[in-house]
């Protein structure tokens, strides 16, 4: 057993060493990208929606039954009834909410030429609300003004042409996207596909779009539009008085059925409940990635333990001779640890290169962000530590081989 050159022992067992190198490389490549995905998905579940999630806001999903003679009038009657309840501070109506599903985008630009809309326009996610939308959602108006009641127009589904709009309210992030200095108040946007020219009348601090694009630069490209959304399904967004959330939810349901029984209240949920539901897929993916990482690390550790144990059993007489010549237990353990460090280091180096290549492929196919350097560094540290811990038990077995083993005959 050549204690001075651990590499010589590895060369004599090159097939087993190559298998461990390959296993470590694949594990590290997966670990790097999995940790990055877990971090991204976890951060997405905490993305700020911009609305008052800590307040007593809840969402009521209303589905109308049959043909409605005047849907806008019925919805106004619903809103009036909800706002009259003593448990409720305010209510508004929208086609969706920041913690809901994906919205249908609109393209906006300050360029009045429709031919330039594709190249110069920015895709934004609109929320259709009335003059009660800001107060109900708890949005902070940085500049400009709120909608007026006479500016709210009825929209019957997406295919209809837009009517004249008194103005729109954009987020601060969107304002800076449209104009680097953020000075957008009073300027007229061209809204496509309708081609409507409409002024920007206000800027809010924050408002998220769909959870589907949370964590991306586009998550705050939102715009409030003064529409009364008249459709078969609508979301009533309701703010209850502090401490009266449960009572307000019960009263709202009863009141709406009192106004009209030609409806189905599909769901009622608070904003934290809506967040939990919307990010269920992200949490599931993060959990799956954690399980995969755990399995890969366990398999790699078992591979190192198994191979090193095999080497120890094959080299017992050689270890016994070294012990008889004066090698200490610590020296024997040190030999196996150095061998393991060399093997795992080579695997880690290959794994880092493989991780970068996998990240480039993911970046091209699923628009995953570029892998920060911290993830390969952390993953290499984890793999090296795992290697040393895995080799510890076989190394202890090797160190326990007595010098008398040198006299064993083959």
N, C-alpha and C positions, 0 to 999 in steps of 0.2 A: 504494500500500500504506500503510494508516493505522497507523503504528507506535504512536501514542498510545492507540488504542482497539482492542485485539485482538478485542473483541466484535463490532466492525463486520465484520471478516473472517468471523467465524462466521455472522453473519446472512446474509451474501451466499452462504454455502454451507450453508444451514440443513438441507437434506435429508440431506446426508452427515453433518453434525454430529448430527442427530436419530438416525440409524442407530447411530452410535457411542455416544450416550447410552443408547439402548435396549440395546445389546449389553453395555455396562458394568453397567447396572442388573441385567440378568438374571444376568450372571456373578457379581456381588457377592452377590446374593440366594442363589444356589446355593452360592457359596463359604462364606458365613457358616454356613449350616446344615450343609454337608458337613464343614467343619472341626469343628463341634460334635459331629456324629455320629461322626467319626473319633476325636475325643478320648474320647467316651463308650465306644465299642466297645473302644478300646485299654485304657482303664481297667478295663473289665469283664474282659478277659483276664488282668489282674493282681489281680483281686479275691481277697482272702484266703479260703481255704476253711475255715480253722480247724483242719485236720488237719495232721499232721506230713509235709509234702510233701518236706522235705529229708532225711527219714529213709529207711530201706530198707523202705518199705511198697509192696506191690503188690496188685493186684486180680485174682482168678481168677473168670471167669464160667463157671458150671457148669450144663449143661442135662441133665436126666435123660431117659432113653429108656424109653418104655413106662410101664406102671402100676407104681407103687411101693407095696408092702404097708404100710410104715410109714415115710413120708418123714422124719418128725422123728427117728426112731431112726437112719436112714442119715446124716442131716446131723450128728447128734451123733457118730456114728462117724467121719465125715470130719474134724470139728473135733478130735476126740481124736487121730486119726492125724497131722494137721498139727501140732498142738502137741507131739507126741512127737519131731518131727524135730530133730536137733541144730542145723540151720541156722536154725531159726525161733524167735523170741522168743514170739510170741503170735498168735492168729487169732480172728476172729469171723465172723459171718454176717449179711448184711443183704439187704433187698430192693432196695437201691440204695446209692449213695455220693455224697458232696458234689460230685464232679466228673463225675457221670453225667448222665442225662437228667432230664426233669421228673418230679417225684414227685406222688403223689396226696395232696391236702391233707386235713387234719382241722380242724374248728372247735373251739376251746377257749374257755372262759370260766369265771370264778369264780361267775357267776350260775347257781344250780341249776335255774332255771326253763327248761325246753326251749323254751318259747314265745319267750324273749328271746335265744335263741342266735344268730339271724340278725342282730339289731341290736347285740348286745353282744359277740358272739364275735369271735375273731381266727383267721384261717386260718393254720395252721402246717403245716410239712412234717415228717412223722415219719420217723425212721430206726429200724428194728427191729434191735436188737442184744442180745447177752447180757451177762453180767458182765465179759466180756473186751473189750467194745467200747471203753471209755475208753483202756485201755492200748494196744490195737492201733492206734487212730487217733491216739494222742498228744494227746488232749484234756486241757486243764487244768481241773480241778475247782476252782472258786472257793469254793464252800460246799456243805454237805450231804455226801451220801455216794454211793457207787456202788451198782449193783444187787447183790443177793445171788443166789446160784444158785437158791434156792428161789422166787425171784420171777419167773423166766423161764418164760413160758407159750408154748404152741405156737399159732401162728395159721396156719390153712389158707386163705390167700387173703383178698382184701378182702371178699367177700360175707358171710363168717361173722361172727356176733356176737362181741364181745370178751369174754374172760373177765376175772375180777378181776385188776387190776394192783396190784402192791405200790407203785408209784410211777413217776413220770416225771422226766426230767432236761431242763431247758430251758436255752437260751442266756441270757446276760446281757441282750442286747438284747430278747429276748422277755419276760424277767422285768420289765423296765422298761415294756414295752408293756402287760403285764397289770396291773401296779401301778406307778404313777409312782415310788415309793420303792424299787422292786425287791425288796421283802420278800415273797417268795412261798413260802419254805420252810415245809412243813407244811400249807399251804393246799390245799384240794381243788379240783381242776379238774373241770369237766364236759366230757367229750370227746364230740363229735358226729362222725359220725351214730350212734355206738353208745349214747350217753347214759351212758357209764361215769363214775363219780365216782372220781377218783384223786388222791392227794396228790403235790405237788412235793417230791422228795427231794433234788434237787441242782441246781446252776447251774454251767454251764461257761462259760469265757471267750468262746469263739467257735466257731461251726459254721455253715457256709453251707448254703443249700438248693440249688436247681437253678441251673446256669449260665444258664438261660433268664431268670432275674430278677436276675442279678448286677448290682450297681450301683444297685439300687432300695432303698428303706427296708425292704423285706420280705426281703432276702437272708439275714438272720440269724434269721428266724422259724422256727427248727428245734427239734425236740424228740426226745429219745431215749426209745424205748419198749421195755420188756423183753419182747420177743417173739422166739421162734424161728420165723423165716419158713419155713414148709414149703410149697414150691411147686415147679413144674416147672423154674423157672430161679432160681438164687440167685447172689449175689456172695459169695465167700469173700475177706475182707479179711485180709491176712497181713503181719505185721511180721517181716522177716528180721533176723538179727544183723548188726551193722555189718561191711561189707566182704564179706558173703556173699549179696548179693542174687541174683546169677545162679545160684549153687548152690542157693539156697533155691527159686527158681522152677522149676528143673529137678526138684529133689527133691519139691516139692509135686505137680507133675503126675504123676510116677511113683508117688507114694504113693497118690494118689486113685484112679488106675487099678488099683492093687494092691488097694485096698479094694473097689472095684466097677468092672466094665467097662461097666455099664449107664448110661453117661454120655457126654456130649461136652463137652470143655473148649473152649468157644467162643473164649476169648481170655484172655491174661494180659498185664497192662500195669502199669507203675509209675504212681504218681500224677502225675509230670510228663508222662508219655505220655498219661494220661487227660485232663489239663488241655489239652494240645495238641489232642487230638481233639475235646474238648467245645467249644472256642472256635474251631474251624475256620471256622465261619460268620461269627463276628465279625471275624476277621482278613480273610476274603474280602470282607466288606462294606467294611471300612476301606480295603482295597486298591482296590476298585472306586471308592470315593469319591475317593481320591487320583488315580486315572486320569481320572475325570470332571473334577476340578478342573484337572488339568494340561491336558486338551484344551480346556476353556473358556478358560483363561488364554492358551493358545497361539492360539486362534481370535481372541480379543479383541486380542491383540498384533498379529496379522496384519492385522486390520481397521484398527487405528490406523496401522500402517505403510503399508498400501495406500491409505487415504484421504489421509493426509498427503502421500504421494508423488504422488498425483494432483493435490493442491492445488499442490504445488511445480511440477509440469510445466505447470499452467495459469497460474501466476503468475510464470514465469521473466522475462518482460519487465518486469513490475512490480518484481520484486526487483532486476533490473539497473538500473532507474531509481533506486531507493533507494540502491543501491551507488554509482551515479554522483554522487548528491547528498551522499554522505559517510557513509552507513550502514556500520557495520563488520560483519565476519563474526559477531561475538558478538551484535550487535543483531539480525541476521537470525535466528540460532538462538534468541535469547531470545523473539522474536515467536512463533515456532512452538511453543515450549515453553509460553508463557503461554496460547496458544489451546488447546493440548491440556489444560492444567491446568484451564481453565474448563469444557471439554466433559466431561472425566472427573469433575470435581467434581460437576457437575449429575447425571451418571449415577450417581455414588456415593451422592448424597443420595436419589435415587429408589430405588436398590438397597437402602439400609438400611431404608427403609419397607417395601419388598417383602419383604425378609428377615424382618422382624418378623411380617408377615402370614402368610408361609409357615410360620414357627415356630408361630404360633397354630393354624394348620390341622393341623400335625403333632401338636401338643400334644393336640388334640381327637381325632384319629383313631388315633394310635399311641402315645399317652401319652408323647411325648418331653418332656423337661424344658424349662422356659423358657430361652430363649437369653440367656446372660449378656452384658453390655455389652461385655466384652473382645473378643468375636468380631467384632462389627461394626467396632470400632475397628481391630483387626488387619487385617481384610479391606479396609477403606478404605485403610489404609496400603499394603497390597500392591497394590491397584488403582492408586493414585496413582503408586507407584514404577514399576509396569508401564507406565503411560501415558508417563511421562517417558523410560523406557528405550526404549520402542517408537518414540517420535517422534525419538529422537536421530539415527538414520541419515538419515531424510528431512531433518531440520533441517541436518545437515552438508552434504547435497547442495544445499540452498537457500543455505547460506552460501558454497558454492563457485561460485555463479553470478557470472560476471565483470561489471563495470560495462558492458562493451561490449555485453552482451545488450540494453541499453536501445535500441540502434540497430537491433535486429532488426525487420524489417517483418512484419506479420501476413500 
